């Protein structure tokens, strides 16, 4: 016979506190009456939790509201967003973007660190490893300077989005290409910051979280983000959970064998895979073959410009856009017949540039490849999707610590 268990008083208090804190985080300042209405808790219980949360420094009175009641104005309670601070990184081959934010996820300061401008020639001369360490040290100094400029002396958590595989078991970053050594050095330097937790995540996974929480897939518990930029990747959200796979490689679709490439991918090169069809260099080459101007450099910004040029060209850009949509649909079809996500979001520089027009073309072509009904949407988290996802991830970690969330 199983004995029914009820929550202990301390467990019930913790649950109620988390409920109230999350409401204050999501909805802003609330009165005690509003908290009672939203939580269903009794007046004494709400009064008790507000008193308790004020003593911990997580909640404070920030004003009054009296326009809808008689008698004394009602106190407004708010989350103390300065109770903890976070930082987020978007790490690329040519440098990093970073943001310092408060507990509510509000940006307090930002910075860009181009790697080329960060390397001291005297450090370079002493060897490659020393140069990598020098870059990492400069980036960390920039982070701390940026934080201090915003009045932040201590960072609770730093979330880092970087290309490569993040091993779910060890948290280590493994490159699937030729990434600079300073990526690993930066992680080492960040993990040496006293009193600061560091979370490492694949950058496309972070962009997927941003689209799920604040972007194009807010109404979806299951979807796939296809990241189309310099290279290509995917973030897979199934039943509201980000899926990483056994080795952290879920979504490495740049290695996906597809028709139309000059060869096959290998363990150390994705050139023969899906990357060879929709990577930025391939898109620029495709644009030139259709008589559109495209920078031979073939980087993500050049491919983005080529897509925008095609959209602005009207009929002259139609053939290019149709062929690009067919290429993207090839990779999307492979994902859909395995996962059946029902929704594919196009992100990255190319997805952002193509917008609803490119998404619609991909959806129509995808319908011809697969019997599975799949909606294709343009990402709306914007160019800062990786940073937005990193801020969300760091904020979640802080709230688990401060709010006692599971």
N, C-alpha and C positions, 0 to 999 in steps of 0.2 A: 504494500500500500504506500502511495506517495503522499508525503506530507506537504500541504500547500505552504509556500513561503511568501511572506509579505515584506515589503521594503522596510528596513530599519529607519528610525527617525533621521539618522545622519544621511542615509542614502536618499531619502525623500527630500531632505533639504538640498542636497547636491543637485538632484534632478530639477527641483524648482528654481534654484539659482541659475542653472544653465539655461533653462527655458526663458527666464526673465532677461538674462544677459544677451541671448541671441535676439530676442525681440527688440531690445534697445539698440543692438548693432544694426539690425535690418531696417527698423522703422524710425530711429532717431529718438529724441527726448519724448518721454511719456509720463503721464501722471499716474499716481497709484491706482486711481479708478480705471484708467485705460488698461493698465497691467492686469487688474482683476478681470476686466471684461475679456481680454485676449487670452489669459491663461486659464480662467475658470477657477482660480484659487480664491480662498476666502480673504476677507479684509485683514484679519490678524496675521494670516500666513504671508500676505504681500507686505504688510508693515514690517514683519519680522525679517523677511529676506532683504528688503531695502535697507534696513538698519544694518544687517550683517554685511551686505555688499558695500555699503559706505565705509564701514570699518576696515574692509580689505583694500580700499582705495580703487575699486573697480567701477564704482558708481558715485556720482555726485549730484547735488541739486544745482541746476543751471538756470533756473528762472521760475516763473509762475505763469499759470494760465487760469483765467477767470471769466472769459467771455461767455461761457455756456453754463454757468452755475451761480447760485446765490451764495452769499456769505464770503468768507475769506477765499482768496485765490488758491488754486491747487498748485502744489509744488511740481515742477518738472524735473524728472530724473533722467540722467544721460550716462552712457558709458564713458568712462574716462579714457579717451583714446591715447593719451600720453602715458598710460600705465606701462606700455611696452612698445618697442619699435622694431621694425623689420627692414630688411633690404632685399632687393631682387636683382638678379643679373641675367642678361641675355648675352651669352658668350658666342662670338663668331670668330672666324679665322682672322679677320682683320682688326679685331678689337672687341670692346665690350660696351654695352649700355647698362646703366644701373639706376635704380631708384631707391630712395629711403622713404619709408611710409610709417604711419602710426598704426595702432591696433585695429582701427576701423578700415585700414587699407587706403587711407587718403595719402596721396603723394605729398611729401614735404620738400624733396629736392631730387634733382636728377643730374647725371653726368655721363659724358661719353669719353672713352679712352681709346683712341686709335693706337694700335700696337706699334705701327711704324714710327709714330712720333714719340713713343714711350721708351724706345730702346736707346740707352746711353752707349755711344761708340766705345767708351773705355770698358764697359761691361761686355760688349760683343767681342772685343779683342781677347778677353780672357777665356772664351770657349762658349759653345752652344748652350751647355747646361747653365752656366752662369748668366748668359743672356736671358734664358727662359725665367730664371729666378728673379732677375732684375725687372722683367716685365711684370711678373706677378706681384713683386713688392710695390711697384709703382701703382698698380691697380688697387691694391689694398690701401695704400696711402691715400689715393683719391677717394676711396669709399669712406675712410675715416674723416677726411677733411670735409667731404660733402655732408656727412652726418653731423659733424660739429657745427658746420655752417647753418644747419637747421635746428641747432640746439639739442642735438641728440648725442649723448656721451656713451651710451651702451646699447648695443643691438642684441635683441633676444634671439632672433633667427635670421639667417640668410638663406634664400632659395636661389639656386643656380640652374639655369637652363643652358645645356650645352649639346652640341651634336655628338652622336655616338651611342653606344649601348651602355645603359646603366644596369649593372648586375643587381637584381632584386635581393640576392642573398648577401652580397658584400658591400653594395653601394659604390663600387668602383666603376670608373668610366673606361670603356674600351672603344677605341676608335675603329670605325668601319672604313676609314680612308686615311689620308695623310693629313692629320691635324697637327698643329704646332705643339711643341712640348710645353709651352707655357700654360696650356689648358690644365694639365695635371699639376703644375707648380702652383697655379692660382688656387686650386682646391686645397692643396697642402697649406698654403699661406692663410687661407680663410679659416681652415680648421684649427689653426693655432691662435685665433683670436680668443682671448679669455672670456668665458661666460657666454659664448655665442654658439648656438647650434647651427650646423650647415646641412642643408638638404640639397642633394644633387638629383636632377631629373633631365631626361631627354627633352630638348627644346620643343619638339613637335608635340610631345605629350602635354607640355604646359600650355601650348597654344590650343590644344584640344580642350583642356580644362576651362580656358577662358571662353571658348565658344559655347561650352556647356553651361557655364555659370552666368555669363554676361553677354554672350554673343548670339549667333544665328541658331544655336541648338538648345536654347533655354527651355523649349517645350518638348524636348526629346530626351528619353532615358537611354536610347540606343541610337548611335550614329557613328560615322567614320569621318574624321577630318583628313582630307588630302592636302598636304602642304606642298605647294608648288612655288619653288624659289630657285636658288642656285642649283639645288638638287631637289629630290622629292622624297617625301616620307608620309606616314599616316599615324594618326592617333585613333585608337579604337576604344570607344565607350560602349559597354554592354550592360544593360540593366543598371545604369547609373554609376558603374565602376570602370575606372581606367584599367585596361588589360595590358600587361607588359610581356607576358610569356615567360618561358622557363629561363631564358638567359637575358631577358630585357629587350629582345629583338622584335617584338610584335610591331608591325608597321614599317619595317625596313623594306618598303616596296621599291626602292631604287634598284634592288637586286632581282626584281620580279622578271622572269623571262617572258617576253611578249613578242608577237610578230612585228616585223618592220624594222628591227634593229640589225646591225651588220654582223652580229655574232651573239654570243651568250655571255652572261655575267660569270664572274669567277669569285672565289673566296676573298680575293683582295682587290677586286675592281668591279664596279657596277656599270661600267661603260656599255656593256652589251645588254644591260637590263632596261627596265622602264625608264631609268635615268637618261638613257640614250635617246629616248623619244621626247621627253618633256622637261629635261634639265634646261637651264637657262641658255646654254650654248646651242642646244638643239632647237630651241624656240627661235633664237636669233637667226640660225641658218635657215629654218623654215620660212621666216619672214622674208629673208633676202630672196629665197627661191620663188616667192610670190611677188617680187618686185617692190617690196616694202623696205624702207631704210631700217637698218639694225646695226648697232655697234658691233664690229667684229670681236671686241673683247668678250662678249657673250656672258657677262655677269648678270646677276639677278635684276639690277636696275636697268640694264640694257634690254633684257627680255620684257620687263614691265613696260618700258617705253614703247617697244614694238607692238605689244598688245593694245596699248592706248592709241597708238598711231592707226592700227587697223580699225579700231572702233570708230575713230574720227573720220576715217576714209570712206565710210559708207559702202557702196557697192564694191569699190576697189579692194576692200578688206575682207569681203565675205568669204572668199575661197580659203584664205589663210585661217580665219576663225573656224570655219567648218573642219578643216584638217586638224587644227589644234584640238578642237573639241573631240574629234574621233580618237586622237591619240590619248587624251585624258580618259575618255570613256573605256578604252581598252584596259587600263589599270583599274579603273573603278569597277568594271565588270568582274574582274578576278576577285576583288574584295567582296563584292555583293553576292556572288554565287557561293562563297564560303561562309560569310557572316550574316547575310540577309539583314543589313542594318536598317533598311527602310529609308535612310537619309544619308546623303554624302554632302559634306560641306567643303567648298573649295577655299583654301586659305593661302597664306604666303603672298609674295609680291604678285605672282601671276593671277591667283584667285582674286586678289584685291583689285587688280587692274581690270580684269575681265568682268567683274561684277555679275549682275543678274543676267546680262546678255550672254556671257560665256557659259554661265551655269545652266541656262535654259537650253543652249545648244548641246551641252554635255548630257543633260537629262534626256533629250530627244534621241540622241545617238545611243545612249545606254539602254533605252527601252527596246532598241533593235537587237542588242546583244544578249539580253537576259529576259526570261519570263517574270523575274521578280520585280515587283513594283518598287521603284526607288526614286525618291525626290532628291534633286540636287539644288543646293542653295549656295549663294555666295557668302563667304565669311563676313561677319560684321564686327569682330573684335579689333580689326584694324591692324596697322603695321606694328603696333606694340603688343600683339597678342601674346608673345612669349613672356614679356615682362608682366603683363596683366595676369597670366597664369601663375607666374612665380610669386607675385604679390598675394594672390589667393592662397597658394600652397603654404607660404610662410605664415600668413594670417591664420589659416586653419591649425597649423602646428602650435602657434602661440595660444590660441584659444583652447586647444586641448590641454595645454599646460595650465593656463590661468583659470579656465572655467571648469577644469576637471572632466572634460568630455572624453568619452571612450574612443 
